[in-house]
């Protein structure tokens, strides 16, 4: 089994996923309603709306689409959580995601992470960026040593 986050946008899916592709790397697949086999079956104003977006980075996948016009709801109670191996990557990714968005917890060290921060990007997607401390170091800090 694989659990894949699926995001919805209000007409900005293509722009958001091109941005995520640049920031996170990977390969982007994008299909609009206007370029799909059902193009003639949807209202013309749906033409540029994304029917299917898939960003694949390594063995990780993030998917999305645009909601039908007038049916979009902002995400609540959920974050896309990114786990990176290097503090430099956490700083770069967090900085780009938070740019023109809103920082809800500044990126910094915690007892469980070399870097951890939370933000909502300019497209309304909530993110957590985490760069964990090595397991041995975490165990030592939890034991008081």
trRosetta pair geometry for C-beta under 8 A, 3 or more apart (Angstrom, degrees):
i j d omega theta_ij theta_ji phi_ij phi_ji
2 61 7.3 60 148 29 133 120
4 61 4.8 -26 -127 89 116 108
4 62 7.2 -179 -171 -103 84 26
4 63 5.7 43 149 5 121 112
5 62 5.6 -13 71 -128 101 77
5 63 7.2 172 94 36 52 69
5 80 5.4 118 160 -110 174 96
6 63 4.8 -21 -110 82 77 98
6 64 6.4 158 -168 -87 56 46
6 65 7.9 -1 -178 7 98 86
7 13 7.8 160 103 -120 100 93
7 16 7.7 -110 113 121 143 147
7 62 7.1 14 -2 175 111 97
7 63 7.4 173 22 95 70 45
7 64 4.0 -22 67 -103 86 110
7 75 7.3 -50 -135 -60 83 135
7 80 7.5 -33 -66 -57 120 130
7 125 6.0 -13 -134 -107 143 118
8 13 7.9 -54 -162 -82 36 115
8 64 6.6 -178 -78 -156 28 83
8 65 6.3 -16 -116 69 70 69
8 66 7.2 89 -166 -149 70 19
8 67 4.8 58 176 -54 120 96
8 72 6.4 -174 135 -131 111 83
8 73 7.6 43 84 50 134 67
8 75 7.8 150 47 -62 84 91
9 12 4.8 -118 175 61 130 72
9 13 4.0 176 42 -64 135 75
9 16 5.8 -168 -89 10 150 144
9 50 7.3 42 52 41 118 119
9 64 6.4 46 -11 170 102 125
9 65 7.5 -153 30 109 82 30
9 66 5.1 -53 76 -105 85 65
9 67 6.9 -163 74 -1 31 81
9 72 7.1 -24 147 -126 23 132
9 123 6.4 -38 -119 179 116 114
9 124 7.7 146 -121 51 75 115
10 66 6.8 91 -133 -155 11 88
10 67 6.0 -22 -92 42 60 107
10 72 3.7 -73 -84 -19 99 173
11 48 7.6 46 -153 100 86 101
11 49 6.1 -69 -109 -103 63 89
11 66 5.5 70 -77 -143 31 133
11 69 7.7 44 -61 -97 109 79
12 15 4.9 -58 -167 50 78 113
12 16 5.3 81 131 -28 92 103
12 66 7.6 134 33 -103 37 103
12 123 5.4 -160 112 -132 135 103
13 16 5.8 -59 -142 40 27 110
13 17 6.0 15 165 -12 66 112
13 49 7.3 70 25 -166 120 62
13 50 3.7 -107 88 32 135 137
13 53 5.5 -166 164 -15 113 144
13 64 5.3 -174 -143 126 110 116
13 65 6.0 -23 -111 -172 164 20
13 66 4.5 -122 -8 -57 125 80
14 17 6.2 -62 -142 42 24 102
14 18 6.3 25 158 -19 62 107
14 30 6.0 82 -119 -161 85 140
14 32 7.2 -10 -66 -77 128 105
14 48 7.5 -79 -1 170 143 85
14 50 5.3 166 -52 -59 79 119
14 53 7.3 -165 -89 -86 49 132
15 18 6.0 -56 -148 35 27 109
15 19 6.5 29 152 -18 62 108
15 123 7.4 173 95 -93 97 122
16 19 5.6 -61 -156 38 31 114
16 20 6.3 28 151 -18 68 106
16 64 7.3 -64 89 108 125 167
16 121 7.7 117 -139 107 101 135
16 123 4.1 62 -101 -104 120 167
16 125 7.0 114 -162 -16 135 130
17 20 5.3 -45 -138 38 40 113
17 21 6.2 49 155 -25 64 100
17 28 5.8 133 149 -140 106 126
17 30 6.5 160 92 -90 141 114
17 50 7.5 109 8 -112 136 169
17 53 4.6 -131 -66 -177 166 142
17 55 5.9 -162 -157 -51 98 117
17 64 6.2 -163 -68 51 120 130
18 21 5.6 -47 -148 32 32 116
18 22 6.7 32 151 -18 61 103
18 28 6.9 61 -95 -144 52 177
19 22 5.8 -57 -153 35 32 109
19 23 6.2 19 155 -10 68 111
19 121 7.9 155 119 172 141 143
19 123 7.5 174 51 -28 145 131
20 23 5.8 -59 -138 45 32 105
20 24 5.4 -6 175 13 72 118
20 55 5.7 -79 111 -72 120 170
20 62 6.8 -97 156 86 150 147
21 24 6.8 -63 -117 55 17 85
21 25 7.3 3 -174 -170 50 7
21 26 6.1 -112 -132 70 70 87
21 27 7.8 22 -136 -152 111 9
21 28 4.4 -49 -86 -44 139 127
21 55 5.8 -144 -80 -124 79 117
23 93 6.0 103 170 -133 102 73
23 96 4.7 -178 -119 111 117 143
23 97 6.5 111 -178 -61 160 78
24 55 6.9 73 77 155 131 138
24 57 5.6 -95 142 -57 104 157
24 62 7.9 49 84 12 166 141
24 82 7.6 -130 -113 -118 115 138
24 93 7.0 61 -88 -127 69 116
25 57 5.4 98 91 -125 85 117
26 55 5.1 81 105 175 141 85
26 56 5.3 178 -170 87 112 39
26 57 3.2 -79 -75 -74 118 80
26 58 7.5 -77 -98 2 95 58
26 60 7.8 -86 -97 77 137 92
27 55 7.3 163 78 -153 39 51
27 56 5.1 -16 57 60 90 93
27 57 7.7 166 14 -75 60 51
28 53 7.1 -22 -164 -164 93 88
28 54 7.3 151 -154 81 47 50
28 55 5.3 -15 -100 -101 75 77
29 52 7.2 -27 119 125 101 99
29 53 7.0 162 87 -153 63 40
29 54 4.4 2 53 54 107 98
29 55 7.9 -158 25 -70 66 36
29 56 7.7 34 -3 -4 101 104
30 50 6.3 -68 -160 -129 89 115
30 52 7.4 168 -150 94 31 64
30 53 5.2 9 -109 -110 74 82
31 35 6.1 -133 -158 85 67 104
31 36 5.6 80 164 -80 111 98
31 50 7.0 101 74 -158 47 72
31 51 5.1 -55 106 62 94 101
31 52 4.4 16 47 53 110 97
31 53 7.6 -156 28 -67 63 49
32 35 4.8 76 56 19 86 98
32 36 6.8 -140 94 -23 43 93
32 47 6.6 38 147 159 123 48
32 48 5.8 -47 -152 -149 142 28
32 49 6.4 126 -153 73 87 34
32 50 5.7 -67 -100 -100 63 46
32 51 6.2 107 -170 0 19 90
33 36 5.6 -57 -146 20 32 120
33 38 7.0 -59 -158 86 78 93
33 39 6.4 131 147 -108 64 60
33 42 4.9 -59 175 63 132 160
33 46 4.4 -27 73 137 161 101
33 47 5.9 -117 81 -116 96 22
33 48 7.9 -16 41 33 91 15
33 49 5.4 20 1 68 117 87
33 50 7.8 166 -20 -153 75 5
33 51 4.9 124 -70 -53 63 111
34 39 5.3 62 -153 -130 33 109
34 46 7.4 169 -49 107 79 66
34 47 3.3 50 -69 -162 123 77
34 48 6.3 5 -1 -59 132 40
35 39 6.8 80 -37 -77 8 125
36 39 5.6 154 61 -52 63 77
36 51 5.3 5 -49 23 149 161
36 52 8.0 109 -93 11 128 105
38 41 4.4 -60 -173 43 86 118
38 42 6.1 73 129 -23 98 101
38 51 8.0 137 52 -115 112 156
39 42 6.8 -71 -151 34 28 99
39 47 7.2 48 -149 -119 93 79
42 46 4.3 -79 148 70 123 144
42 47 7.6 167 95 -66 113 51
43 46 5.1 101 66 -5 75 104
44 47 5.8 -9 -173 -31 52 114
45 49 8.0 44 132 -19 62 116
45 69 6.3 1 117 -36 123 152
46 49 4.9 -62 -161 31 62 123
46 68 7.4 -29 -105 -132 118 71
46 69 7.1 -120 -81 -18 80 105
49 65 7.9 54 156 173 91 81
49 66 3.9 -120 -165 73 94 144
49 68 7.9 85 151 -112 165 37
49 69 7.6 -121 -67 -49 151 83
50 53 5.1 7 170 -39 143 107
50 64 7.0 37 106 111 138 88
50 65 5.3 -153 108 -144 88 55
50 66 4.7 117 43 -11 75 95
51 65 5.8 -12 -177 -136 20 117
51 66 7.8 -39 -62 36 32 86
52 63 7.5 -36 -161 -162 71 103
52 65 6.0 -19 -81 -87 32 104
53 63 6.4 149 86 -160 63 53
53 64 4.5 -18 63 64 115 84
53 65 6.4 172 11 -78 87 48
54 61 6.3 -22 -165 -161 93 104
54 62 7.6 153 -155 80 45 47
54 63 5.0 -10 -102 -105 72 85
55 61 7.1 148 79 -156 53 51
55 62 4.7 -10 58 60 104 96
55 63 7.6 -166 23 -77 67 38
56 60 7.2 156 -155 84 51 51
56 61 5.3 -15 -102 -101 74 79
57 60 5.1 -18 68 66 82 103
57 62 7.9 14 9 4 102 101
62 80 7.0 37 -122 -143 125 139
66 72 7.9 -51 -174 -81 67 117
67 71 4.8 -143 161 87 113 87
67 72 3.9 161 50 -82 144 73
67 73 7.6 129 -90 10 165 60
68 71 4.5 37 67 24 88 131
73 76 7.9 -61 148 -3 103 103
74 124 5.6 -111 -134 -175 93 132
75 78 5.5 -88 178 60 112 103
75 124 6.7 141 20 141 93 95
75 125 6.7 51 20 -123 143 50
75 126 6.0 -132 97 8 125 102
78 126 6.7 144 95 59 55 123
79 118 6.8 -67 -122 -137 148 104
79 126 4.4 -86 -108 120 72 105
79 127 6.1 116 -169 -133 95 11
79 128 4.7 64 142 -16 144 99
80 125 6.3 -2 7 169 123 111
80 126 7.0 147 13 89 71 59
80 127 5.3 -29 66 -108 88 69
80 128 7.4 -171 87 26 41 70
81 127 7.6 145 -91 -165 31 55
81 128 4.4 -11 -113 62 77 111
81 130 6.5 7 -174 3 95 120
82 93 6.4 -110 112 139 157 151
82 127 6.6 1 -1 -168 108 104
82 128 6.9 -179 27 88 65 57
82 129 5.1 -11 66 -113 107 65
82 130 6.8 167 87 27 54 72
83 130 5.1 -26 -106 77 69 101
83 131 7.5 138 -163 -91 56 38
83 132 6.8 6 -155 -17 105 103
84 89 4.2 -147 175 101 144 123
84 90 5.1 -171 59 -64 130 76
84 93 6.6 164 -45 14 150 144
84 129 7.0 -2 5 -170 114 89
84 130 7.3 156 23 82 69 48
84 131 5.1 -37 75 -89 86 90
85 89 6.9 49 53 32 62 142
85 131 7.0 42 141 -140 6 91
86 89 4.5 92 68 3 91 103
86 90 7.1 -157 98 -6 50 84
86 131 6.6 -61 93 -137 16 134
87 90 5.4 -53 -150 36 38 114
87 91 6.3 38 153 -20 69 104
87 114 4.9 -96 -80 130 106 125
87 115 5.0 125 -135 -19 80 124
87 131 5.2 168 -89 108 52 163
88 91 5.8 -53 -149 35 31 111
88 92 6.4 28 155 -16 65 107
89 92 5.9 -56 -145 39 32 108
89 93 6.0 23 161 -12 68 112
89 131 7.1 138 68 -88 91 125
90 93 6.2 -60 -140 43 24 104
90 94 5.8 21 164 -16 63 115
90 107 6.5 161 145 -158 101 130
90 114 7.4 159 18 90 154 95
90 115 3.9 146 111 88 152 139
90 116 7.9 -55 -166 -73 141 30
90 117 7.6 129 169 18 104 103
90 129 5.2 140 -152 150 82 114
90 130 7.3 -95 -117 107 124 8
90 131 4.0 -94 -44 -28 141 123
91 94 6.1 -57 -138 41 22 107
91 95 6.1 25 161 -22 60 112
91 107 6.5 153 -106 128 59 153
91 115 6.6 -104 -54 -136 73 164
92 95 5.9 -60 -149 36 24 112
92 96 6.5 15 159 -12 62 109
93 96 6.0 -61 -149 39 29 105
93 97 6.1 22 158 -13 67 111
93 129 5.7 165 97 -125 111 138
94 97 5.9 -59 -141 42 29 106
94 98 5.8 19 164 -12 67 116
94 107 4.5 90 133 -66 166 142
94 115 7.5 -130 -15 155 146 125
94 117 5.0 65 -141 65 143 134
94 119 6.6 129 -160 -1 79 132
94 127 7.8 -174 -117 112 66 126
94 129 4.4 -129 -75 40 98 159
95 98 6.2 -62 -138 43 21 104
95 99 6.4 40 156 -43 60 100
95 107 7.9 -70 -53 10 68 150
96 99 5.6 -38 -150 8 31 120
97 101 6.6 -32 147 22 59 150
97 119 5.6 137 115 78 101 130
97 121 4.9 -82 -172 -84 75 108
97 127 5.1 -41 164 43 151 161
97 129 7.2 164 36 -48 144 126
98 101 5.2 -118 -155 61 36 107
98 102 7.5 -99 -152 77 77 15
98 103 5.0 29 -149 -75 129 87
98 107 7.9 -125 -24 -24 148 111
98 117 7.6 -41 -57 135 136 132
98 119 4.0 -104 -95 -132 88 164
98 121 7.2 -97 -82 -98 24 63
99 122 7.4 -39 101 -32 62 116
100 121 7.8 35 82 -174 82 64
100 122 4.1 4 111 -75 104 131
101 119 5.5 90 105 162 128 109
101 120 5.3 -161 177 96 113 55
101 121 4.2 -95 -80 -140 148 26
101 122 4.7 -111 -71 -48 79 56
102 119 6.3 167 87 -161 46 75
102 120 4.8 5 54 52 97 98
103 106 5.6 40 165 -85 136 60
103 107 8.0 -92 -141 -15 121 75
103 117 7.0 -42 -150 179 99 116
103 118 7.5 112 -168 87 58 56
103 119 4.9 -39 -108 -102 51 98
104 118 4.5 -53 72 108 102 104
104 119 6.0 173 12 -100 80 32
104 120 6.4 68 -30 -15 115 89
104 126 7.6 -4 5 -139 146 99
105 116 7.5 -18 118 125 126 85
105 117 5.5 -169 98 -151 81 55
105 118 4.0 53 32 32 101 98
105 119 7.8 -118 44 -53 59 58
106 117 5.8 -58 150 -124 25 113
107 115 5.4 13 -179 -172 98 103
107 116 6.9 -177 -140 89 60 23
107 117 3.1 -61 -80 -37 65 142
107 129 6.5 -19 -106 74 113 120
108 115 6.7 -131 153 -135 3 65
108 116 7.1 -38 64 55 49 64
108 117 6.8 93 5 -72 58 97
109 113 6.8 -166 -149 97 48 68
109 114 6.1 -43 -113 -168 87 32
109 115 6.5 -47 -79 -83 52 44
109 116 7.7 72 -145 17 17 83
110 113 4.8 37 46 42 99 89
110 116 4.9 -23 2 30 125 130
111 138 7.8 102 148 -134 73 76
111 141 5.7 -174 -167 140 94 140
111 142 7.9 112 156 -72 120 70
112 116 7.2 40 78 -41 90 146
112 132 6.6 -47 155 -133 76 79
112 133 6.6 -149 176 17 30 102
112 138 6.1 44 -131 -126 60 118
113 116 3.9 97 70 -40 154 107
113 130 5.4 -104 -114 -156 142 80
113 131 5.8 106 -170 69 98 53
113 132 5.4 -69 -109 -105 73 39
113 133 6.2 -160 -118 -21 16 79
114 131 4.7 -57 61 107 101 104
114 132 7.0 46 4 111 86 14
114 133 5.5 132 -46 -79 77 68
115 129 7.0 -26 124 119 104 98
115 130 7.4 169 94 -150 66 28
115 131 4.3 35 46 36 92 114
116 128 7.3 -8 -165 -176 86 93
116 129 7.0 172 -144 88 40 60
116 130 5.1 14 -110 -111 87 71
116 131 7.3 -143 -62 32 59 62
117 128 7.4 172 89 -152 39 54
117 129 5.3 -3 57 53 84 99
118 126 7.2 0 -173 -173 96 92
118 127 6.9 172 -150 90 53 54
118 128 5.1 -20 -99 -101 83 72
118 129 7.8 -174 -80 17 35 70
119 126 7.6 178 97 -148 36 54
119 127 5.5 -9 63 58 78 98
119 129 7.8 5 16 -4 101 107
120 124 6.4 -12 176 -149 108 32
120 125 6.8 165 -156 79 65 33
120 126 5.0 -32 -98 -93 82 64
120 127 7.3 159 -97 14 30 75
121 124 7.2 -42 73 24 70 20
121 125 5.0 0 37 56 108 88
121 127 6.3 54 -31 -9 99 121
132 138 7.3 -30 178 -54 99 136
133 137 4.6 -102 156 89 114 123
133 138 5.0 144 82 -59 108 88
133 141 7.5 39 93 4 159 139
134 137 4.6 85 64 8 86 107
134 138 7.0 -158 92 -8 41 87
135 138 5.7 -56 -146 37 31 112
135 139 6.3 33 156 -20 66 105
136 139 5.8 -53 -148 35 30 111
136 140 6.4 30 153 -18 63 107
137 140 5.7 -54 -149 36 31 112
137 141 6.4 28 154 -17 65 106
138 141 5.9 -57 -147 37 31 107
138 142 6.3 28 155 -18 66 108
139 142 5.8 -57 -146 38 29 110
139 143 6.2 21 156 -14 65 111
140 143 5.8 -62 -145 41 29 106
140 145 4.7 -83 -170 82 83 93
141 144 7.8 56 -177 -67 30 15
141 145 7.4 -106 -78 64 25 50
